[in-house]
C-alpha cells in the first residue's frame, strides 16, 4: 500500500508536538513551542490541524497503524478540538505568528481540521458547535486576496462546518466564495499565489478543492481540478521531485490527497504523478524529507492519511501507460505563469521567465545545472 511507510516514519515527530497529558492545562495544544518549550507566549492555531491527523490515525486501519481504534488516541484528538475552542478570538478568527493577528490561514485550515475531527469522532458539544459557527461567520465575511490556497481551504472548511451545523447560510456563503475563485483560476490551470503560479501551494489548492468535491460531489469543480493537474504535471522532475525556486513561492513539497482523488476519478496524469512521487518513499534522497517539521504538523500528514483512507476504498486501479512531460519530447510555455518546460531526449529543463530566467536542467534522473539568479551586494549595506 502506498503512503503508509512514510506516514509511520513521520507520526512520532508529529505526535511529540502535542500536549497529550489530560491533566495539563494545555491538553490538546499542538504547538510545542508554547506548551513545552515556552519560547512562544501564545499557541499557533494552524498547528491544531494535527488533531485531524490523530483522528485519522484512530479511524483509518492500515498495516502497522498501532493507533487504530485506541481509546486514548480518540481522547487526544478530542482534546485538540477543546483546546482550539479555548484559543479562539472574539470574532471567530485565530492567531498563527503573533498575538491578535486574526490570521486567515490559521482560521481556515484549523476550522476544516476541527470540524472533521468533530464529525468523524461523533462528538456532541454545543459549545464547540457554537465556536464552529462563529469561525464560519468570520470566513464567510472575509476573503483572502493573494494566497488562493487559503481561500480554497476556507471553502472546504465551510463545507465541513455545514456537515456539522446543517445551516443553509454556510452553503450560501461558500458558494459565493467558490464561484468567485473559480473565475479567477488561470486558463492554464493554476490558482495565484502572491501574483504567480507556485507548485507546492497549488498542490494544497488541489487537495482542498478535491476534498471539497469528495464531500459535496459538486460537479462544477471537476473541470478546474483536471486543469490544475494538467498544469502541475509539467513540473514533476525526473528525480521524482517537484517544484522549486522557479515558481512564485519556491515550494518543493506536494500533498498527495488531491492526486489520490483525481486518480480515482480517472485522471491518468494524476495517477502517473502519484505513482512517481509516492511509491519509493524510503530512497536515500526522498524529496519530502527536506520539508520543515512544521508543515507535517499541519496539512501534510493529514493529507497523506486522507489519501490512505481513499486508497483503502478503491476498487479499481488505473493502468498507467501515461507519459509525464519529462518522459516525452515536448515544449510548453505557460505565458500567464511565465514558466517554460522543455524535454528533448534525456534533457528536461524548466525556466522561470517571470523570475528573471531562473532554471533547472536535468540529464536523465540527475540535475546537472541550476541557476537561481543574481545576488547583489551593496557597499556599506547588506
VOGU-3710 file (C-alpha; in Angstrom, 3 decimals, decimal comma):
1> xxxxxxxxxx> 0,000/0,000/0,000  1,292/3,434/-0,974  1,945/6,156/1,655  1,913/4,025/4,808  5,651/3,559/5,425  6,226/7,289/5,227  3,257/8,009/7,496  4,545/5,609/10,157  8,016/7,155/9,970  6,635/10,673/10,379
11> xxxxxxxxxx> 3,918/10,168/13,017  6,214/10,094/16,101  7,748/13,510/15,457  4,272/14,996/14,877  2,704/13,451/17,989  5,602/14,788/20,060  4,396/18,313/19,212  1,107/17,717/21,079  0,393/18,066/24,803  -1,151/14,631/25,430
21> xxxxxxxxxx> -1,309/14,900/29,234  -5,030/15,085/30,015  -4,247/16,626/33,420  -2,371/19,534/31,831  -3,963/22,963/31,440  -2,812/22,913/27,817  -4,024/19,388/26,999  -4,647/19,266/23,256  -2,289/22,142/22,402  -0,391/21,187/19,228
31> xxxxxxxxxx> 2,280/23,901/19,467  5,195/22,530/21,480  6,960/25,889/21,323  4,147/27,199/23,519  3,130/24,461/25,936  6,537/22,836/26,475  9,496/24,921/25,316  7,900/28,222/26,443  9,540/30,181/23,625  6,179/31,426/22,358
41> xxxxxxxxxx> 3,675/33,082/24,690  0,649/32,011/22,636  -0,246/28,901/20,656  -0,088/28,949/16,849  -3,587/27,778/15,927  -2,694/26,496/12,471  -0,898/23,599/14,176  -4,207/22,397/15,615  -4,608/20,618/12,278  -2,636/17,857/13,967
51> xxxxxxxxxx> -5,934/16,947/15,615  -7,193/15,670/12,252  -4,030/13,618/11,848  -4,697/11,998/15,231  -8,377/11,376/14,434  -7,418/9,691/11,163  -4,862/7,506/12,932  -7,693/6,429/15,218  -10,249/5,764/12,453  -8,262/4,556/9,414
61> xxxxxxxxxx> -6,997/0,982/9,516  -3,813/0,227/7,574  -0,820/-2,103/8,085  1,339/-1,017/11,007  -1,127/1,527/12,402  -0,840/0,818/16,127  -3,050/3,838/16,880  -6,147/2,439/15,168  -9,153/2,096/17,463  -7,243/3,017/20,644
71> xxxxxxxxxx> -9,469/4,972/23,036  -6,586/7,129/24,293  -5,885/8,261/20,711  -9,515/9,331/20,383  -9,124/11,339/23,609  -6,044/13,076/22,217  -7,944/14,069/19,059  -10,936/15,364/21,002  -8,579/17,311/23,260  -7,255/19,251/20,262
81> xxxxxxxxxx> -10,782/20,482/19,457  -11,444/21,632/23,019  -8,101/23,436/23,101  -8,827/25,050/19,716  -12,048/26,471/21,136  -10,142/27,896/24,117  -7,796/29,968/21,920  -10,438/31,331/19,545  -10,512/35,136/19,293  -13,749/37,006/19,932
91> xxxxxxxxxx> -14,519/37,461/16,217  -14,014/33,736/15,494  -10,531/34,065/13,989  -7,183/32,725/15,258  -3,511/33,629/15,581  -0,587/31,987/13,820  2,538/34,160/14,055  1,730/36,942/16,526  -0,924/37,854/19,145  -4,179/39,395/17,884
101> xxxxxxxxxx> -3,163/38,570/14,323  -6,654/37,474/13,226  -4,923/35,372/10,591  -6,804/33,914/7,647  -4,723/30,702/7,264  -4,997/29,520/10,895  -8,711/30,312/10,811  -9,474/28,455/7,567  -7,233/25,417/7,936  -7,969/24,885/11,612
111> xxxxxxxxxx> -11,750/25,108/11,134  -11,580/22,410/8,460  -9,494/20,120/10,657  -11,540/20,644/13,825  -14,885/20,117/12,073  -13,546/16,895/10,562  -12,372/15,637/13,960  -15,768/16,501/15,466  -17,689/14,806/12,647  -15,521/11,709/12,318
121> xxxxxxxxxx> -15,462/11,016/16,044  -19,165/11,688/16,538  -18,575/14,453/19,064  -21,588/16,267/20,538  -20,876/19,579/22,237  -22,976/22,727/21,828  -20,111/24,935/22,964  -17,833/23,634/20,249  -20,618/23,829/17,662  -21,041/27,479/18,640
131> xxxxxxxxxx> -17,311/28,064/18,123  -17,582/26,483/14,647  -20,491/28,821/13,861  -18,512/31,883/14,921  -15,495/30,927/12,809  -17,697/30,059/9,824  -19,245/33,546/10,017  -15,761/35,062/10,016  -14,739/33,096/6,906  -17,960/33,898/5,043
141> xxxxxxxxxx> -17,333/37,609/5,599  -13,605/37,628/4,776  -11,717/36,856/1,551  -8,023/36,064/1,103  -6,949/38,036/-1,971  -3,338/36,942/-2,504  -2,867/33,305/-1,447  -5,603/31,332/-3,185  -4,795/28,043/-1,448  -6,033/29,692/1,754
151> xxxxxxxxxx> -9,263/30,864/0,145  -9,896/27,359/-1,204  -9,203/25,962/2,270  -11,866/28,294/3,648  -14,405/26,855/1,176  -13,631/23,278/2,212  -13,710/24,326/5,864  -17,124/25,893/5,410  -18,486/22,775/3,765  -17,169/20,664/6,635
161> xxxxxxxxxx> -18,800/23,110/9,071  -22,046/22,750/7,122  -21,974/18,954/7,567  -21,848/19,580/11,333  -24,178/22,569/11,712  -26,620/21,963/8,799  -27,274/25,707/8,390  -28,005/26,951/4,857  -26,282/30,336/5,255  -22,981/28,450/5,306
171> xxxxxxxxxx> -23,672/26,901/1,888  -24,730/30,279/0,507  -21,522/31,876/1,754  -19,200/29,174/0,479  -20,870/29,155/-2,942  -20,265/32,890/-3,302  -16,614/32,282/-2,497  -16,387/29,266/-4,795  -17,968/30,985/-7,806  -15,597/33,901/-7,334
181> xxxxxxxxxx> -12,380/31,919/-7,107  -13,194/29,534/-9,947  -13,477/32,579/-12,213  -10,008/33,639/-11,049  -8,315/30,337/-11,943  -5,856/30,885/-14,779  -6,829/29,331/-18,088  -3,511/27,475/-17,732  -4,866/25,686/-14,649  -3,177/27,396/-11,683
191> xxxxxxxxxx> -4,506/29,457/-8,792  -2,494/32,555/-7,931  -0,058/32,663/-5,021  1,053/36,239/-4,482  0,719/37,072/-8,162  2,155/33,923/-9,717  1,976/30,159/-10,046  3,509/28,020/-7,305  3,750/24,237/-7,412  3,619/23,208/-3,747
201> xxxxxxxxxx> 0,856/25,633/-2,858  -1,077/24,589/-5,953  -0,941/21,057/-4,531  -2,605/22,490/-1,399  -5,267/24,118/-3,586  -5,739/20,818/-5,414  -6,000/18,960/-2,102  -8,617/21,318/-0,666  -10,701/21,606/-3,847  -10,574/17,830/-4,400
211> xxxxxxxxxx> -11,604/17,242/-0,786  -14,493/19,657/-1,261  -15,595/17,615/-4,279  -15,172/14,360/-2,353  -17,509/15,604/0,377  -20,018/17,596/-1,711  -19,945/15,915/-5,166  -20,238/19,416/-6,650  -19,554/18,775/-10,336  -18,713/22,379/-11,172
221> xxxxxxxxxx> -15,242/21,905/-9,664  -14,329/18,851/-11,768  -13,060/20,702/-14,829  -10,987/23,145/-12,711  -9,482/20,157/-10,891  -8,461/18,441/-14,133  -6,973/21,718/-15,393  -4,860/22,039/-12,249  -3,474/18,514/-12,734  -2,819/19,271/-16,398
231> xxxxxxxxxx> -0,642/22,217/-15,372  1,132/20,541/-12,449  2,352/17,560/-14,463  4,836/19,781/-16,331  6,770/20,471/-13,113  7,355/16,922/-11,896  11,061/16,200/-12,291  12,877/13,065/-13,473  14,373/12,507/-9,991  10,836/12,203/-8,533
241> xxxxxxxxxx> 10,856/15,673/-7,001  8,587/18,588/-7,833  8,589/22,372/-7,761  11,258/24,776/-6,602  12,684/28,232/-6,967  11,313/28,829/-10,458  7,757/29,232/-9,094  6,257/32,123/-7,138  6,809/30,794/-3,592  9,727/28,371/-4,124
251> xxxxxxxxxx> 7,965/25,371/-2,523  9,244/21,818/-3,024  6,589/19,793/-1,198  3,494/18,183/-2,693  0,325/16,978/-0,931  -0,922/13,546/-2,083  -4,651/13,660/-1,351  -5,592/15,727/-4,403  -3,793/13,321/-6,721  -5,454/10,372/-4,983
261> xxxxxxxxxx> -8,914/11,841/-5,588  -8,123/12,702/-9,202  -6,708/9,239/-9,828  -9,929/7,671/-8,539  -11,789/9,995/-10,922  -9,771/8,528/-13,808  -7,207/11,277/-14,424  -4,226/9,424/-15,905  -1,752/12,272/-15,362  -2,700/12,353/-11,675
271> xxxxxxxxxx> -2,122/8,622/-11,326  1,241/8,839/-13,113  2,299/11,655/-10,760  1,010/9,786/-7,715  2,994/6,663/-8,523  6,184/8,559/-9,288  6,098/10,816/-6,212  4,892/8,403/-3,517  5,973/4,864/-4,431  9,604/4,942/-3,302
281> xxxxxxxxxx> 9,481/6,981/-0,070  12,367/5,111/1,539  15,017/6,024/-1,011  18,104/7,890/0,141  17,094/11,305/-1,194  13,312/11,460/-0,971  12,123/14,973/-1,749  9,708/15,263/1,204  12,465/14,513/3,717  13,554/18,135/3,289
291> xxxxxxxxxx> 10,196/19,553/4,412  10,188/21,531/7,656  8,578/19,571/10,524  6,103/22,423/10,983  4,401/21,515/7,727  3,959/17,908/8,793  2,182/19,290/11,845  -0,434/20,981/9,748  -1,611/19,864/6,309  0,984/17,393/5,022
301> xxxxxxxxxx> 0,437/14,411/7,308  -3,346/14,532/7,334  -3,242/14,790/3,529  -1,277/11,524/3,481  -3,796/9,916/5,831  -6,795/11,113/3,840  -5,126/9,651/0,749  -4,714/6,297/2,532  -8,352/6,401/3,588  -9,419/6,809/-0,048
311> xxxxxxxxxx> -6,941/4,223/-1,303  -8,449/1,742/1,165  -11,835/2,148/-0,502  -10,517/1,983/-4,060  -11,889/-0,957/-6,035  -10,364/-0,411/-9,473  -6,767/0,553/-10,228  -5,757/2,669/-13,210  -3,280/1,005/-15,526  -0,590/3,645/-16,023
321> xxxxxxxxxx> 0,677/3,998/-19,576  0,589/7,773/-19,463  3,886/9,575/-20,007  4,531/12,681/-17,967  6,052/15,662/-19,808  9,613/14,875/-18,675  9,193/11,380/-20,198  8,397/12,572/-23,729  9,687/15,225/-26,089  7,676/18,368/-25,504
331> xxxxxxxxxx> 7,904/22,133/-25,392  5,349/24,175/-23,470  5,359/27,830/-22,458  2,762/28,914/-19,918  2,610/32,584/-20,795  0,475/33,727/-17,849  2,639/31,857/-15,332  5,898/32,759/-17,046  7,037/29,116/-16,895  8,685/27,165/-19,712
341> xxxxxxxxxx> 9,019/23,371/-19,762  11,115/21,514/-22,334  12,091/17,884/-22,900  14,486/16,747/-25,624  15,644/13,167/-25,308  17,255/12,779/-21,886  17,321/16,542/-21,238  14,495/18,131/-19,247  14,510/21,834/-18,401  12,284/24,334/-16,594
351> xxxxxxxxxx> 12,758/28,096/-16,888  11,041/30,625/-14,650  10,789/33,535/-17,052  8,718/35,575/-14,610  11,597/35,331/-12,104  14,316/36,579/-14,404  15,129/33,309/-16,157  15,966/31,065/-13,194  16,197/27,488/-14,379  16,753/23,824/-13,551
361> xxxxxxxxxx> 18,147/21,299/-16,021  18,141/17,507/-15,713  20,055/14,932/-17,719  18,290/11,643/-17,173  17,425/11,418/-13,479  20,234/13,754/-12,372  20,019/17,513/-12,015  23,033/18,755/-13,984  22,583/22,528/-13,858  20,659/25,185/-11,960
371> xxxxxxxxxx> 20,713/28,963/-11,945  18,611/30,846/-9,403  19,594/34,350/-10,415  21,832/37,152/-9,211  22,743/38,235/-5,717  23,723/41,902/-5,363  25,967/43,187/-2,564  25,576/46,886/-1,788  28,588/48,691/-0,387  28,003/49,571/3,251
381> xx> 24,762/47,648/3,256  23,517/44,039/3,364
//
